[in-house]
Amino acid sequence: MSATATQPVLAEELPPAPDTSHLITEDGAPVDNIFSEKNQRLLTEPIHGSAKQLFGGRPFVAAANVGIFYSVHQPAIVPDMFLSLDAETDADWWQPAGRSYLVWEAGKPPDVVVEIVSNTQGEELRNKMQLYARLRATYYVVFDPCLQIQDRPLRVFVLSPGGYVETEERYLAEVGLGLKLWDGVYEDRRATWLRWCDRDGNVLPTGQERADEEKVRAERELARAERLASQLRAAGIEPEA
């Protein structure tokens, strides 16, 4: 008897999962340069640190320099960073489905892929763009800090039926996050970095920035308490410990 809308397909009737034992999930290639490596972490760590406030309990994958497989017959494409909401990777990190992002296992393509231009050979505006369009990633972001392949540092593309179309909108509504260029110091290096932000342009803080904010807040509270104690003593009142 064939399954109907009211009769669920039994597990044994499902087609077998494709064989992934041949997939090359790591090739030993190093990260391009120190700036790219730092900016990749600046795009991933704040998302993980703010995940509860951003996504509640929704699952997500935010990773840097990790392969995305969209077909068992094609090699992985490896963006500098990607974000995929409502998706998970296999809990076993030592299996291909846990080492990389397999679109058929996650159930969807990434929502955002980010490429940081290191040289003129990366094909970010040609072959890579075509591959990400084939992958059906909703947003494609190209950050070119040295203007090697484009005339402005940041370009954002959104998927349309015919491929990617550039947009001036920096708030990515589908993921509830924006992107902005931020001039500042990260890990003792001053540069113009690409960072996630909210709709109002406030950047997602790193763990160190959150710790620094807490320290400043605690110091202000201590100074306030000391001022209040001094005022009470001046009025002849000994404050309680």
C-alpha positions as CSV (number, residue, x, y, z in Angstrom):
1,M,0.0,0.0,0.0
2,S,1.4,3.4,-0.9
3,A,1.7,6.1,1.7
4,T,-1.1,8.8,1.7
5,A,-1.3,12.2,3.3
6,T,-2.8,10.6,6.4
7,Q,-0.4,7.6,6.4
8,P,3.2,8.6,7.2
9,V,6.1,7.1,5.4
10,L,7.8,4.4,7.5
11,A,11.5,4.8,8.3
12,E,12.4,1.7,6.4
13,E,10.7,3.2,3.3
14,L,12.9,6.2,3.2
15,P,15.7,6.3,0.7
16,P,19.2,5.6,2.1
17,A,21.4,8.5,2.9
18,P,24.0,9.2,0.2
19,D,27.5,7.8,0.8
20,T,29.7,10.6,2.0
21,S,32.8,8.6,2.8
22,H,34.6,10.0,-0.3
23,L,34.1,13.7,0.6
24,I,37.3,15.6,1.3
25,T,36.4,17.7,4.3
26,E,39.9,19.1,4.9
27,D,42.7,19.7,2.5
28,G,45.3,21.2,4.7
29,A,45.3,24.6,3.0
30,P,46.1,27.4,5.4
31,V,44.1,30.6,6.0
32,D,45.1,33.3,3.6
33,N,46.5,35.9,6.0
34,I,46.3,37.2,9.6
35,F,43.7,39.9,8.9
36,S,41.3,37.5,7.2
37,E,41.7,35.0,10.1
38,K,41.0,37.7,12.7
39,N,38.0,39.1,10.8
40,Q,36.6,35.6,10.4
41,R,36.6,35.2,14.2
42,L,35.2,38.6,14.6
43,L,32.2,37.5,12.5
44,T,31.7,34.2,14.3
45,E,32.5,34.6,18.0
46,P,30.0,37.5,18.7
47,I,27.2,35.5,17.1
48,H,27.8,32.5,19.4
49,G,28.2,34.8,22.4
50,S,24.9,36.6,21.6
51,A,22.9,33.6,20.2
52,K,20.4,33.5,23.0
53,Q,19.4,37.1,22.6
54,L,19.5,36.9,18.8
55,F,17.8,33.6,18.1
56,G,16.3,32.4,21.3
57,G,16.4,28.6,21.1
58,R,16.6,28.4,17.3
59,P,19.4,26.2,16.1
60,F,22.0,27.8,13.9
61,V,25.4,27.2,12.3
62,A,28.0,30.0,12.2
63,A,31.4,29.0,11.0
64,A,34.5,30.2,9.4
65,N,36.6,28.5,6.7
66,V,34.5,25.4,6.8
67,G,33.4,23.5,3.7
68,I,29.9,23.6,2.3
69,F,28.9,20.6,0.2
70,Y,25.8,21.1,-2.0
71,S,26.2,17.8,-3.9
72,V,27.9,14.5,-3.2
73,H,29.4,14.7,-6.7
74,Q,31.0,18.2,-6.3
75,P,33.9,19.4,-4.1
76,A,33.1,21.7,-1.2
77,I,33.0,25.5,-1.5
78,V,34.7,27.2,1.4
79,P,33.5,30.7,2.3
80,D,35.4,32.8,4.8
81,M,32.3,32.8,7.0
82,F,28.7,31.6,6.7
83,L,25.5,31.7,8.8
84,S,22.6,29.3,8.6
85,L,19.6,29.6,10.8
86,D,17.3,26.7,11.7
87,A,20.0,24.3,10.7
88,E,22.4,21.9,12.5
89,T,25.4,19.8,11.7
90,D,25.8,16.2,12.8
91,A,26.8,15.9,16.5
92,D,29.6,13.5,15.6
93,W,32.4,15.9,14.6
94,W,34.5,13.0,13.2
95,Q,32.0,12.0,10.5
96,P,31.7,14.0,7.2
97,A,28.3,15.3,8.2
98,G,29.8,16.7,11.4
99,R,33.0,18.0,9.9
100,S,31.4,20.1,7.2
101,Y,28.1,21.6,6.2
102,L,26.2,19.2,4.1
103,V,23.2,21.0,2.6
104,W,21.1,17.8,2.2
105,E,21.7,16.9,5.8
106,A,21.1,20.4,7.2
107,G,18.0,20.7,5.1
108,K,18.8,24.1,3.7
109,P,21.5,26.2,2.2
110,P,23.2,28.9,4.3
111,D,21.4,32.2,4.7
112,V,24.6,34.3,4.4
113,V,28.0,33.6,3.0
114,V,30.9,36.1,3.4
115,E,34.0,36.3,1.3
116,I,37.0,38.5,2.4
117,V,39.1,39.4,-0.6
118,S,42.8,38.5,-0.1
119,N,44.1,38.9,-3.7
120,T,42.9,39.2,-7.2
121,Q,42.8,35.5,-7.9
122,G,39.8,34.5,-5.7
123,E,37.1,34.9,-8.3
124,E,34.7,36.4,-5.7
125,L,32.7,38.3,-8.3
126,R,32.7,35.5,-10.9
127,N,33.0,31.8,-10.3
128,K,32.4,31.9,-6.5
129,M,29.3,34.1,-7.0
130,Q,27.9,31.7,-9.5
131,L,28.5,28.8,-7.2
132,Y,26.8,30.5,-4.3
133,A,23.9,31.3,-6.5
134,R,23.7,27.6,-7.5
135,L,23.9,26.8,-3.8
136,R,20.9,29.2,-3.3
137,A,22.4,31.1,-0.4
138,T,20.1,34.1,0.3
139,Y,22.8,36.7,0.8
140,Y,26.3,36.9,-0.6
141,V,28.7,39.4,0.9
142,V,32.1,40.5,-0.5
143,F,34.4,42.5,1.8
144,D,37.4,43.9,-0.1
145,P,39.4,45.9,2.5
146,C,42.2,46.9,0.0
147,L,39.9,47.5,-3.0
148,Q,41.6,44.8,-5.0
149,I,38.6,43.7,-7.1
150,Q,35.9,46.3,-6.5
151,D,35.6,50.1,-6.0
152,R,34.2,50.0,-2.5
153,P,35.0,47.8,0.5
154,L,31.6,46.2,1.1
155,R,29.1,44.9,-1.4
156,V,26.0,42.9,-0.5
157,F,24.0,40.7,-2.9
158,V,20.6,39.2,-2.5
159,L,19.4,36.1,-4.4
160,S,16.8,36.6,-7.1
161,P,15.3,34.2,-9.6
162,G,18.0,35.2,-12.1
163,G,20.9,35.1,-9.7
164,Y,22.4,37.7,-7.3
165,V,21.3,41.3,-7.4
166,E,23.3,43.9,-5.5
167,T,21.5,45.8,-2.8
168,E,22.5,48.9,-0.8
169,E,20.6,47.5,2.2
170,R,23.0,46.5,4.9
171,Y,20.3,45.0,7.3
172,L,19.7,41.5,6.3
173,A,16.0,41.0,7.2
174,E,16.0,37.3,6.6
175,V,18.4,36.7,9.5
176,G,17.6,39.8,11.6
177,L,21.1,41.1,11.5
178,G,23.0,43.8,9.7
179,L,26.6,44.2,8.5
180,K,28.8,47.3,8.8
181,L,32.3,48.5,8.5
182,W,33.8,49.3,11.9
183,D,36.9,51.3,12.5
184,G,38.5,50.2,15.8
185,V,40.9,48.0,17.7
186,Y,40.4,44.2,17.8
187,E,43.1,42.0,19.5
188,D,45.4,45.0,19.6
189,R,45.2,45.7,15.9
190,R,43.5,48.8,14.6
191,A,41.8,48.4,11.2
192,T,38.5,48.7,9.4
193,W,36.7,45.5,10.2
194,L,33.5,43.9,8.9
195,R,31.1,43.3,11.8
196,W,27.6,42.2,12.5
197,C,25.2,44.8,13.9
198,D,21.6,45.3,14.9
199,R,19.1,47.4,12.9
200,D,20.3,50.5,14.7
201,G,23.9,49.9,13.8
202,N,25.1,48.7,17.2
203,V,27.8,46.1,16.7
204,L,27.4,42.6,18.3
205,P,30.0,42.7,21.1
206,T,32.8,40.2,21.4
207,G,33.3,38.4,24.7
208,Q,36.1,40.7,25.6
209,E,34.0,43.8,24.9
210,R,31.2,42.4,27.1
211,A,33.7,41.8,29.9
212,D,35.1,45.3,29.5
213,E,31.5,46.8,29.6
214,E,30.8,44.8,32.8
215,K,34.0,46.0,34.4
216,V,33.2,49.7,33.6
217,R,29.7,49.2,35.0
218,A,31.0,47.7,38.2
219,E,33.6,50.5,38.6
220,R,30.8,53.1,38.1
221,E,28.7,51.4,40.8
222,L,31.6,51.3,43.2
223,A,32.4,54.9,42.6
224,R,28.7,55.8,43.1
225,A,28.6,53.9,46.4
226,E,31.8,55.6,47.6
227,R,30.4,59.0,46.8
228,L,27.2,58.2,48.7
229,A,29.2,57.0,51.7
230,S,31.3,60.2,51.7
231,Q,28.1,62.3,51.6
232,L,26.6,60.4,54.6
233,R,29.8,60.8,56.6
234,A,29.8,64.5,55.9
235,A,26.3,64.6,57.3
236,G,27.4,62.8,60.4
237,I,25.9,59.4,59.4
238,E,28.1,56.4,59.4
239,P,27.0,54.3,56.4
240,E,26.4,50.6,56.8
241,A,29.1,48.3,55.5
